[in-house]
Amino acid sequence: QICGGPLEILAAVGHGRSFGITSSVLGCRLPGILDCGLWEALHHDRSAIATRALVTDIGNDLLYGATPATIAGWVDQCLTRLSDVGARIVMTRLPLQNLETLSRGRFLLFRTLLFPTCRLDLATISQRAGQLDAQLLELAAKHGVQLIQPQRHWYGTDPIHVKRSHGPVVWQAALAPWHPGGPLPPPVRGSLRRWLFLRTRVPHQRQVWGWSQRRRQPSAVLPNGSTLGFF
């Protein structure tokens, strides 16, 4: 409704996704965002297409041991590629306020569950997160990017994943810069059938427990004719 339609949606998503290296979570290996097929699809015949981009979940790479400077370099490359096609870019900052109240026990629990190979302590992650967030501010100014500040109440016990009940509010905050002229339309009602359909789409390239999968994109077509490509 905000962007009109039908839309061509390209998404580089996945739990624990890295911007610059291959990541593996629960047996699913995905290429780094910089190396996935999204960019080839993005540059294919976009002469008269208005493009909007959301860049988010930037802190994952800290738990893989990448330095703030390295991560900022990867994000800079992504923003440059998006700017080259005239995209209006929205980017989320890191939820630093969650680290301020995160206990060592909770940190160790979620580090073990979500990033089992990470051995960095909470103090180191907090310091590097602050450094990375400062560099994101510089990148936003450089590329003319609209920043979104995460709110503490968006999160629950899990310090990095938004509570499902706050999903619509978060999406409204992310989409608001693309709709400055008035109130946003109400969120679409949730649908278990739609959720299952989208969750079972195979991306352009991945490995699941060592089994390689490749699918031509887009892999989904919505009732209004919008297409979704996962990379």
N, C-alpha and C positions, 0 to 999 in steps of 0.2 A: 504494500500500500504506500509506503514511503517513497520507494524508488520507481513505482510504476511496474509494469510487467507485460509479458512474461520476462523473467530474468535468466541470465546465465550465471550460475553461482559456482565458483571455484573455491575449494576448501582444502587447506593443508592442515589436517587435524589428527589427533591421536593422543592417548594418555602419555604424559611425560615426553612429548615431542620436543626434539632438539632443533635449533635453528641451523646448526652447522655440522653435526655428526649423526651417524646412524644410531638410533635409540631402540631399546628393547624393553618392553613392559609386558609381563605375563605371557611371554612367549611370542609376542608380536613385534617384529623388527620393521622399522620404517626409516627411509632415508631422511637425512637432514632437510629442513625446509628449503634451504638454498639449492639443494641438489635434486629436488623432486620435479615431477613433470608439470607442476602448476605454471611455471614461467613460460614454457613453450606454448601452453594453452592460452596464457594471458596475452601473448604477443601475436596470436593468430587472428589476423583480420579485425583489428580493433579501431579502424579508421574513424568510425562515427558512433562509437559506443561510449556512453558515460560510465566511468568506472569508479567504484567506491571500495575501500579496503579497510578491514579491521585487523590490526596487529596486536596480539595478546599472548598471555602465558609466556612471558619472556624470561621469567626467573627459573624455569626448569633447568637450564644449562648450568646454573650455579651448582646444582646437586650432582652434575656430572663432572665437576672439577674445573670447568672452563673459567677463566679469569673475567672480571668485568670488562676489561678492554677488548678481549676476544669476542665476547658476546655482543658488545656494542658494535664491533666491526661487522659481525654477521647481520645485525639488525640494520645497520647503515646500508649494507648492500641490498637488503630487501626493500628498504624505503626508497633507495635510488631507482631500483627496477620499477617499483610502483609509480614513482614520480615520472618516470620516462613515458608511461602510458597515460599520464594526466589524471591519475587517481586522486580522489579526495580521501585522505587517510585519517583514520582515528586509531589511536594507540592507547592501551591501558598501561598505567604505571604499576609498579610493584606494590603489593599490600604490606608495606613496611609496618603499619600499625599493628598487624597481627604478630609480628616478631617481638614487639615490645612486651606482650603479655604471654608469650609462648613459654611454657615451662620446659626444662631440660627433658623431663620424662616424656611429655607429649612430642617434643621434637624427635627424640630417639625412636618413638613408636612409629611416627609417620615416615621418618627417614628410612627405617627398616622395611616398612610395608611398601613404600612407593619408590624408593631409590636404594635398594639393598647394597649396592656396591659403593655407596658414598660413605666416607669416613670423616668428613669435615664436621667440626663441632658447631654448636649453635652460635657462639660468639663470632666465629669466622664467617659463617653464612650471613649473619646479621650485618657484619661490617661490609662484606662484598655486595650484599643487596643494596645497602645505602650508596655505595660507589656506583653500582650499575644504574640505579634510579637517577642519580645525578647526571650520568652520561645520557640517559634517555631524554632528559630535559634539554640537553644540548642538541641531540639529534632532532627533537621535535621542532626546535627553533630553526635548525638548518634546513629542514625539509618542509616547513609549514604544516606540521602535523597537529591535529587537535588531540589533546591529552584527556584521558578519563582517570579521575582519582578514585580508586576502590574505597568503599566505605566499610568500616569495621563490622557493621550489622549484617553485611552481605554473607558473612562467613559464620560457620558454627564451630564444632570441635576441630574439624579439619581446617588448618590455617591457610590452605592454598586453593581449595575448591569451594565455589559459591554454593550456598544451600539451595536445594532444588526449589524451595518455596520462594526464593528471591530471584529466581531466573528471569521472570518477566521484567522486574524492576531493573536488573542489570542490563538486559537487552535494550530497554528503553533508554537508559543512560548512554549506552554505546551508539544507538542509532539517532539520538537527538541532534547531533551536529549535522546530520544530513537532512534534517527537517526543521530548519530554524523558523519557519513562517507561522507556526501555530502548534496546538497540542498534537501529540502523537496519537495515532489510531490505537484502539485497545488491542492487547495481545490476542493472538489466535488461541482458541481453546485447545488444551492438550488432547492428544489422541494416542492411545496405546498402539493402535494399528499403524499409525504413521511413524511412531517412535521405533517400533520393531522393524518396519520397512527400511528406514534410514540406517538403523544400526546394523543391518545385515548387508548393506551395500559393500562391495569389495573395492578398495581404492586402486589407483593406477598401478601401484607396485608395493608389495610387502612380502614378508615371510612369516608364517605362523608355525611355530615349533619346527622350523627347518624346511617347511614346505613353501616353495615360492609360488606366489600368485600374481598375475598381471591381468588387468581388465581395461578395455578401452573405455574412455570417459567421453561424455557423461554417463554415469551409471544409474541415474534416477531422473524420472520426468514427473513433475507434479501435475495435478489436475488442471491448473491454469496455464500449462505449457512451459513453465519454468524448468530448467535443467540444472542438475547438480553433478559436479565432478569432484571426486575425492582423490587427493594426491598424498 
